[in-house]
Amino acid sequence: MGPIPDRRSDDDLIVATAAGDADAFAVFYSRHIGRVLAVLRTQTGSSELAADLAGESFAAALLACRRFRPGGPPATAWLLGIAENKLRESARRRRVDSRARQRLGMPILDLDDEDLVRIDELAEDGERALALLDQLPAAQREAVRARVLQNTDYPALAARMGCSEQVARQHVSRGLKRLRTQLTEDS
């Protein structure tokens, strides 16, 4: 898709966006998304990361458009400056994440398409489990939510439910067993 036709300058588009004209920002975006993606793709070597950073860059530009001053640096330079800042922030986050991963002795995850499909499947299973949770008897539902989703310990769970720890454990155990059974049957 090519740029949306509009005769206004980039500076005028940003000023109009700041005044509440969402269509002006759509025009600005369509004019410059290709350039921003190209710059970020060249810098990162990753199309996926470039797309993420481009999205962050345009979101930041939209939030900052009231601070843009026409007549100063061109709007494209302003936008590319925002993109560079997002790239630096991303690199800093990756360095921090990398140092923490190394301190913990964790290997780098190398996800391929099969891994990404499995992650999607796991997310769908989680969504199904949450939907099935609502179908459990009230005591089991409350116990499983408190123990599994809220990480409530058994003494606190028992106090909350007005029962012994052993009964609270039974509610959690039976609820999880029902969920496992239902998930297995649905597969």
C-alpha positions in Angstrom: 0.0 0.0 0.0 1.4 3.4 -1.0 1.2 6.7 0.9 -2.3 8.2 1.4 -2.5 11.2 -1.0 -2.5 14.5 0.8 -0.8 17.8 -0.2 -0.1 19.0 3.4 3.6 19.0 4.5 4.8 16.6 7.1 5.0 19.5 9.6 1.4 20.5 8.9 0.3 16.9 9.4 2.0 16.7 12.8 0.4 20.0 13.8 -3.0 18.8 12.6 -2.5 15.6 14.5 -1.8 17.6 17.7 -5.0 19.4 17.1 -6.9 16.1 17.0 -6.9 15.2 13.3 -6.4 11.4 13.4 -6.5 11.3 9.6 -3.5 13.6 9.4 -1.4 11.1 11.4 -2.6 8.2 9.2 -1.2 10.2 6.2 2.1 10.9 8.0 2.3 7.2 9.0 1.7 5.9 5.5 4.3 8.3 4.1 7.0 7.2 6.4 6.4 3.7 7.6 8.6 2.3 4.8 11.5 4.5 5.6 11.3 3.9 9.4 11.1 0.1 8.8 14.1 0.2 6.4 16.2 2.2 8.8 15.3 -0.1 11.8 15.7 -3.3 9.7 19.2 -2.2 8.7 20.1 -1.3 12.2 18.7 -4.5 13.9 19.1 -7.1 11.1 15.6 -8.4 12.1 12.3 -7.7 10.3 10.3 -8.7 13.4 12.2 -6.4 15.8 12.1 -3.6 13.2 8.3 -3.9 13.0 8.0 -3.8 16.8 10.3 -0.8 17.1 8.5 1.0 14.2 5.2 0.5 16.0 6.7 1.9 19.2 8.2 4.8 17.3 5.0 5.9 15.7 3.1 5.4 19.0 5.7 7.7 20.7 5.4 10.2 17.9 1.7 10.3 18.3 2.0 10.9 22.0 4.7 13.6 21.5 3.1 15.4 18.6 2.1 18.4 20.8 5.7 19.0 21.6 6.7 19.1 17.9 7.7 22.6 16.7 7.2 23.4 13.0 10.0 25.4 11.5 12.7 23.4 13.4 14.1 20.2 12.2 11.8 18.5 9.6 9.2 16.1 10.9 11.0 13.2 9.2 14.1 14.0 11.2 12.0 14.2 14.4 10.4 10.9 13.6 13.7 9.2 12.8 15.2 10.6 16.1 12.3 9.0 18.0 13.0 5.7 16.1 16.7 5.9 17.1 15.7 6.5 20.7 13.5 3.4 20.6 16.3 1.4 19.1 18.7 2.5 21.9 16.1 1.6 24.5 15.7 -1.8 23.0 19.4 -2.4 22.8 19.7 -1.4 26.5 16.9 -3.7 27.5 18.5 -6.6 25.6 21.9 -5.9 27.3 20.2 -6.0 30.7 18.3 -9.1 29.8 21.4 -10.7 28.5 23.5 -10.0 31.6 20.7 -11.3 33.8 20.4 -14.4 31.6 24.1 -15.0 31.8 24.3 -14.6 35.6 21.5 -17.2 35.9 23.3 -19.5 33.5 20.2 -19.6 31.2 20.8 -20.4 27.5 19.5 -18.1 24.8 16.1 -19.4 23.5 16.2 -19.9 19.8 12.6 -20.2 18.7 11.7 -21.6 15.3 8.3 -21.7 13.6 7.5 -25.0 15.4 8.2 -23.4 18.8 6.0 -20.4 17.9 3.2 -22.7 16.9 3.6 -24.6 20.2 3.5 -21.3 22.2 0.2 -20.4 20.4 -1.2 -23.9 21.3 -0.2 -23.4 24.9 -1.9 -20.0 25.0 -5.0 -21.5 23.6 -4.9 -24.3 26.2 -4.6 -21.7 28.9 -7.6 -19.8 27.5 -9.6 -23.1 27.4 -8.5 -23.9 31.0 -9.7 -20.5 32.2 -13.0 -21.0 30.5 -13.4 -24.5 32.0 -12.5 -23.1 35.4 -15.8 -21.2 35.4 -17.6 -24.5 35.1 -16.1 -26.1 38.2 -18.3 -26.3 41.4 -18.0 -23.1 43.4 -15.6 -24.4 46.1 -13.3 -26.0 43.6 -13.3 -22.9 41.4 -12.5 -20.6 44.4 -9.8 -23.0 45.6 -8.1 -23.4 42.2 -8.2 -19.6 41.5 -6.8 -18.7 44.9 -4.1 -21.4 44.9 -3.0 -21.5 41.2 -3.8 -18.0 39.9 -3.3 -15.9 43.0 -0.6 -18.2 44.6 -2.4 -18.2 48.0 -0.8 -20.6 50.5 -3.0 -23.4 52.0 -3.3 -21.9 55.5 -4.6 -18.6 54.0 -6.8 -20.5 51.6 -8.3 -22.6 54.4 -9.0 -19.5 56.4 -10.6 -17.8 53.5 -12.8 -20.7 52.7 -13.6 -21.4 56.3 -12.3 -25.0 56.2 -9.3 -27.1 57.2 -6.1 -27.1 55.2 -6.8 -30.7 54.2 -10.2 -29.8 52.8 -8.7 -26.8 50.9 -6.1 -29.1 49.4 -8.8 -31.5 48.4 -10.8 -28.8 46.6 -7.7 -27.7 44.7 -6.7 -31.3 43.8 -10.2 -32.2 42.7 -10.6 -29.0 40.7 -7.3 -29.5 38.9 -8.1 -33.1 38.2 -11.4 -32.1 36.6 -9.7 -29.4 34.5 -7.1 -32.0 33.3 -9.8 -34.5 32.4 -11.8 -31.9 30.6 -8.8 -30.6 28.7 -7.8 -34.1 27.7 -11.3 -35.0 26.5 -11.5 -31.7 24.5 -8.2 -32.4 22.7 
